[in-house]
Amino acid sequence: MCYYFQKMALTTKFLLLVISLLCSVDAYKILVVISLPGRSHGILGEGLVRHLTNAGHEVTYITPFPPKNPPNNTKVIDVSDNNKTFKGDLLNLQNMMSKRADINSMYVMIDLCLEVLRSTVANHNVQNMLRDPTQKFDVVISEWLYAELYAGFAAVYDCPNIWFSSLEPHWMVLRLIDEMPNPAYVPDSLSSKSPPLAFMERVEELYNSIRGRFDAYYMSFWEDNYYKKYLVPYIKNKPVPTFEELKYNASLMLGNSHISLGEAYSLPQSYKPIGGYHIETDVRPLPKDLKVIMDNSLHGVIYFSMGSNLRSEHFPEKLIRRFLDIFAELKQTVIWKFEANLSDIPKNVHIVDWAPQQSILAHPNCLFFISHGGLLSTTESIHFGVPMIGIPGMVDQYMNVDRAVRRGFAIRVDLAYDMDKDLKKAINEMLNESKYRKVAKELSFIYHDRPVTPGAELVHWVEHVVKTRGALHLRSPALNVPFYQKLYLDLLALIIAFVLMVIFIASRIFCSRSVAEIQDKKRR
């Protein structure tokens, strides 16, 4: 009998081994490059890694936020030196309010992104990876960072490149996989405008796109230098592709967007919206203390967080006190993500230095969300059907909040020293008007009503690119058509030449006839 059970155990182990080998046949080696030292970008990167490793793939992850417990089949390349590029005062709320720091300036963004790019490819851990002759990848997923330098990794490893965009689709990313969309109805990446645009708005967006092209040329100069210095030495295939060739050679683009949050723009086949993939399928349970607070809040909970980059502790002291006075007047419970100790807190206010945001928003007692308006937080608001009061501070947050206001599930409050009055008014309106929650629930249905989950779609398209050796069938023909042909400038030149020729011939005939008539008159 023992022999029989031993034989069964061996047979079972053998079958499990065979099954595991069969399951690993389609496992791919994937390089994920998410290098911006913003915590929200780290969350997006971790989401990519989680879905890909859960699907059985082996991931090498370049990140400034190395996870403490990385998933199985994950190798982490630490570029935490990138965090030095974010000066402490650049993200300080008081500096933003007093205009001493302006991260919204495109020139500040360009310089910041260039330094992050250089810091990443020059990092000794990345250089050690590049030097390893045994290192191979089936595909690279690289974050677009107002620049295209990371397309060079695909050249080093002779594999397809997939762009990842953390924003809603806009002309700067769409031009890499199709063509520049019309600025008359597709605003700039940092624009809060929404179509239909007024005349002066269309002029401004046209100016933004023209200026953006010059900014791109400036960045390309530096990127080309970084490409030649830090990546070209490791490219084995000859001839070495130019940087200009590489940045337009992506297989597709994964976009952190969804129609429930954005506009219904015309998108190429190679753009795949996967907004919300970072949200875990099974929401983690609340910590016991927060669960007790939220369960026992008879009048509901207001959740207040300025995100992972902006810190509530940087609000001016007087403004913090005025916020607390407003909260003290409410019968609702307020959970405020605040990164320092506070004294004299009202009984209905609970301070937490870290908040399980998704778990809080998922609770049925959460009434609304006071947020900075980051795209991840805005997406989570719609995912859980929770309306929002948006306090934008930088970059795309203005655009996200303004779009949420137009959609009807948010109220905007501007960052200012006297913003407490507007915040109080917004809180009262959010509590007394049911329309905001109703719209949030309607958009949440649109958000969830998809054929598959965003995580499953992400994995599908990454695997599709590898299986089809670059997904050339998704490549837009617009990439192969020169600018002058798209605008029919050659036809225009031909028409102008023809008209000029007709005018020239007609004028010569007219002049000849005039001279002949003059000579004829003289003879008479």
Secondary structure, DSSP 8 states (H G I E B T S, - for coil): -HHHHHHHHHHHHHHHHHHHHHHTTT--EEEEE-----HHHHHHHHHHHHHHHHTT-EEEEEESS--SS--TTEEEEE-GGGGGGS-GGGG-HHHHHTTS--TTSHHHHHHHHHHHHHHHHH-HHHHHHHH-TT---SEEEEE--SS-TTHHHHHHTTS-EEEEESSS--HHHHTTTS----TTTS--TT----SS--HHHHHHHHHHHHHHHHHHHHHHHHHHHHIIIIIGGG--SSS---HHHHHT--SEEEES--TTTS------TTEEE-TTTTS-SS-----HHHHHHHHT-TT-EEEEE-TTTS-GGGS-HHHHHHHHHHHHT-SSEEEEE-SS--SS--TTEEEESS--HHHHHHSTTEEEEEE---HHHHHHHHHHT--EEE---STTHHHHHHHHHHHTSEEE----TTHHHHHHHHHHHHHH-THHHHHHHHHHHHHH--SS-HHHHHHHHHHHHHHTTTTGGG--GGGGS-HHHHTTHHHHHHHHHHHHHHHHHHHHHHHHHHHHHHHHHHH-
